[in-house]
């Protein structure tokens, strides 16, 4: 499985808006200062596959606990053929530059499917 790479938009300047047309549906969200992560249920192995950027995670390369988090998810909730080929993307909140309340860490804040 490959990790989907998102476009990096540092600032939305006037000359960057050519790709938008009147009537386009645009979602603007606040950036959470964590680590971009995703997971997907692998129907062949009946396990969760976890990613960080373009790397597949494992026990030794775990993105500060994200791999373990993905492995702890309830398989029955995701073992549904309607979810086949869907990957959930989010920001894995670990301590970085911005300081958040301690009860916000070690959670995945979803932003795309």
N, C-alpha and C positions, 0 to 999 in steps of 0.2 A: 504494500500500500504506500502511496506517496502522499506527502503533506501538501495541502493547497497553500500557495503563497499569496498573501494579500498585497495589494498595492500599498505603498507607503506614501501617505499624503501628509507632509509636514505642515504645510500651511495652504489654505485655500485662497489663492490670490486671484485677482481679476483675470489674468491671462491663463489661468488653469480652468476656467469655467466653460471653455468652448465645448467640452464634451456633454454639457447639460443643456437640455432644451426645456422651454416653458411647458409645464405639465408633467415633467419627470417626477417620479416618486423617489425622494431622497430621504435617507435616515441619517441624522447627525447625532452621535452619541459622545458622551464624555469618555475620554481615554482613561482607563484604569492603569495604574503603574504597577504591573505585575509581569507575568510571562505568558506569551501567546501559546496556547496549548489546544489540543483537540483529542477526541477519542471516537472510536467506532467499534461496534460489535462485529466480530469476525464470526460469521455463521459456520464456516468450515471447522474452526477450532473451538467454537463456543466460548471464546474469551474476548476480552477487550484489548484493542490495540490503541496505544497512546502515542502522541506525537508532540514534539516541540520544534517549531520552525520546520526545517526539512529533515529532522532526525526522528527515527522511530525510537521510542524509549523502551527501557528494560530495567531490571532490578538494579543494575550497576550504574546506569545512566537514567536517573529517575526524575529529573527536573524538580529537585527539592520536595519530593513526596508526591508529585502528580501521578507517576506511574502506579504507585500503591493506591492512590485515590481511585484511579480508573479501575483497578483490579477489584476494589471493594464494592463497586456498583452492583446493584441487584440485576443479575442476568435475566431473570424472568420479565423484568420491565422492558428490556431491550430485545429479547428473543422473539421478535415479531417480524414477519416477512415484509410488513409495510415499512419497516425501518431499514431494510436492506439497502446498502450503498449510501446510507446517510451518515454524515460525520458531524459531530457537534463541536463547535469552535467556541472558545472562550478565553478569558484572561484568568490564569491561575495566580491568585493573589498571594505572593510571598514578599517578605520585606525587601524593599528596593530603595528607591530615592524618596518617594512620597511616603509619609508616615500615616497609617490608617489605625483605627481602633483595633486592639488585639483580637477581638472576636470576629474580625473580617478576614483574617488570614487563613490559609489552607482551605480555601473554597474556590470553586470555579464559577465565574460570572459569564454566563453564556451570551454571545452576541451574534451567532449565525449558525445555521444548519445547512 
